[in-house]
């Protein structure tokens, strides 16, 4: 299974499947790391295999969507490849939502850290962003059933550092809890 990411800057990269955290476990930062950065994402599950998917047909290649976040090892930024390979740093919660939920602009995704709002965004443009990412990424690599495609909604920014000792991170969408975990130093 591939986790393909379109960065906020438009670059396409893949994260190892060992980075995927879907069980809401706390993240224990490796001793060599001094900071964790993050970026909110919208993501979709690929439901049909394809290569060089055309814009007109992109909506046929995914069946469900969700919001999540990517964590990056700050010590390795701006190198996206090395900063995004740590285990359990791709927070993509399941179950996913039917794509029709993303047609309602009143549905809001919010992320908090230690009770302070970090991000709040609606669903407008999310389906279009996913479809564009499917087209762009499938030029270079095949998409397969079960793959995940994610689109960053903001550039990575500082989330936590060794000085924090612990940081509680939580998110909601449509008034439902998506994830709730701690970064532990």
C-alpha positions in Angstrom: 0.0 0.0 0.0 1.3 3.4 -0.9 0.7 6.7 0.9 1.2 9.3 -1.7 1.4 12.9 -0.6 1.1 16.1 -2.5 2.9 18.7 -0.4 1.6 22.2 0.0 4.2 23.3 -2.5 2.9 20.8 -5.1 5.7 18.2 -4.9 4.6 14.5 -5.0 6.3 12.1 -2.6 5.5 8.8 -0.9 5.6 7.9 2.8 6.4 4.4 3.9 3.4 2.4 5.1 5.1 2.0 8.5 4.5 5.7 9.1 0.7 5.2 9.1 -0.9 5.5 12.6 -4.5 4.6 12.6 -5.0 3.4 16.2 -4.7 6.7 18.1 -1.5 5.7 20.0 0.7 8.2 21.6 3.9 9.2 19.7 7.1 8.7 21.5 9.7 10.9 19.9 13.1 9.3 19.2 15.9 10.6 21.3 17.7 12.1 18.3 14.8 14.4 17.5 14.5 17.9 18.8 11.3 19.1 17.1 8.2 17.8 15.4 6.5 19.8 12.6 3.0 19.1 11.2 0.7 19.7 8.3 -3.1 19.2 8.1 -4.2 17.0 5.2 -7.3 15.9 3.3 -7.0 12.3 2.1 -8.8 9.7 0.0 -8.8 6.0 -0.3 -8.1 4.8 -3.9 -10.8 2.4 -5.0 -9.7 1.6 -8.6 -6.2 1.0 -10.0 -5.0 3.3 -12.7 -2.1 5.0 -14.4 -2.0 8.5 -16.0 -5.6 9.2 -14.8 -7.2 12.0 -16.7 -8.9 14.9 -15.0 -12.3 13.9 -16.4 -12.1 10.5 -14.8 -10.3 11.2 -11.5 -13.6 11.1 -9.4 -13.9 7.4 -10.3 -10.7 6.5 -8.6 -11.6 7.1 -4.9 -14.6 6.2 -2.8 -14.1 7.8 0.6 -12.3 10.7 2.2 -11.1 12.1 5.5 -8.9 14.6 7.3 -5.7 13.9 9.1 -2.3 15.2 9.7 1.3 14.5 8.8 4.2 14.9 11.3 7.7 15.7 10.1 11.0 15.4 12.0 12.0 19.0 12.2 15.7 18.2 12.4 15.6 17.0 8.7 13.4 19.7 7.1 13.3 21.0 4.4 14.2 17.5 3.1 10.7 16.0 2.8 11.9 12.5 2.1 14.0 12.1 5.3 11.8 14.1 7.5 8.7 12.0 6.7 9.9 8.5 7.2 9.6 8.1 11.0 7.2 5.4 12.1 3.7 6.5 13.2 3.9 10.0 11.8 1.1 9.8 9.2 -2.1 10.3 11.2 -4.9 9.2 8.8 -7.9 8.1 10.9 -10.5 5.6 9.8 -13.4 5.1 9.2 -13.6 7.5 6.3 -16.5 9.7 5.2 -18.6 9.3 2.1 -17.4 11.9 -0.5 -20.8 13.6 -0.4 -20.0 14.8 3.1 -17.3 17.0 1.5 -19.9 18.8 -0.6 -21.3 20.5 2.6 -19.3 23.7 3.3 -20.6 23.7 6.9 -18.6 20.6 7.8 -15.4 21.8 9.6 -12.1 20.1 10.4 -10.3 21.4 13.5 -7.0 20.5 15.2 -6.1 21.5 18.7 -2.8 21.2 20.7 -3.0 21.4 24.4 -6.5 23.0 24.0 -5.3 25.8 21.6 -6.7 25.8 18.1 -4.0 25.1 15.5 -6.2 24.8 12.4 -9.8 25.0 11.3 -10.9 24.5 7.7 -14.0 23.7 5.7 -14.5 21.2 2.9 -14.6 23.6 0.0 -12.1 22.6 -2.7 -11.1 19.3 -1.0 -12.6 17.0 -3.7 -11.0 19.1 -6.4 -7.6 19.0 -4.6 -7.8 15.2 -4.3 -8.7 14.7 -7.9 -5.8 17.0 -9.1 -3.4 15.0 -6.9 -4.6 11.7 -8.3 -4.0 13.0 -11.8 -0.6 14.5 -11.0 0.7 11.5 -9.0 -0.6 8.9 -11.4 1.6 10.3 -14.2 4.7 9.0 -12.3 3.4 6.0 -10.3 0.4 3.7 -10.6 -2.4 4.1 -8.1 -3.7 0.8 -6.7 -6.8 -0.2 -4.8 -6.3 0.5 -1.1 -3.6 3.2 -1.7 -4.0 6.5 0.1 -3.6 9.9 -1.5 -3.2 12.9 0.8 -3.0 16.6 0.0 -1.4 19.0 2.5 -3.6 22.0 3.3 -0.8 24.1 4.8 3.0 24.1 4.8 4.6 22.2 7.7 4.9 24.3 10.9 6.3 23.6 14.4 4.0 21.4 16.5 6.2 20.4 19.4 9.8 20.4 20.7 11.8 18.7 23.3 11.1 21.6 25.7 7.4 20.6 25.7 7.9 17.3 27.5 4.4 16.3 26.3 1.9 17.8 23.8 -1.8 16.7 23.6 -3.1 16.7 20.0 -6.8 16.3 19.1 -8.9 16.8 16.0 -12.6 16.8 15.1 -14.6 16.7 11.8 -18.4 17.1 11.6 -18.4 17.2 15.4 -16.9 13.7 15.6 -13.5 13.0 17.2 -10.9 11.9 14.6 -7.9 11.5 16.8 -6.6 12.3 20.3 -3.0 11.4 21.2 0.1 12.8 22.9 3.6 13.5 21.7 5.8 12.4 24.5 9.5 13.4 24.7 
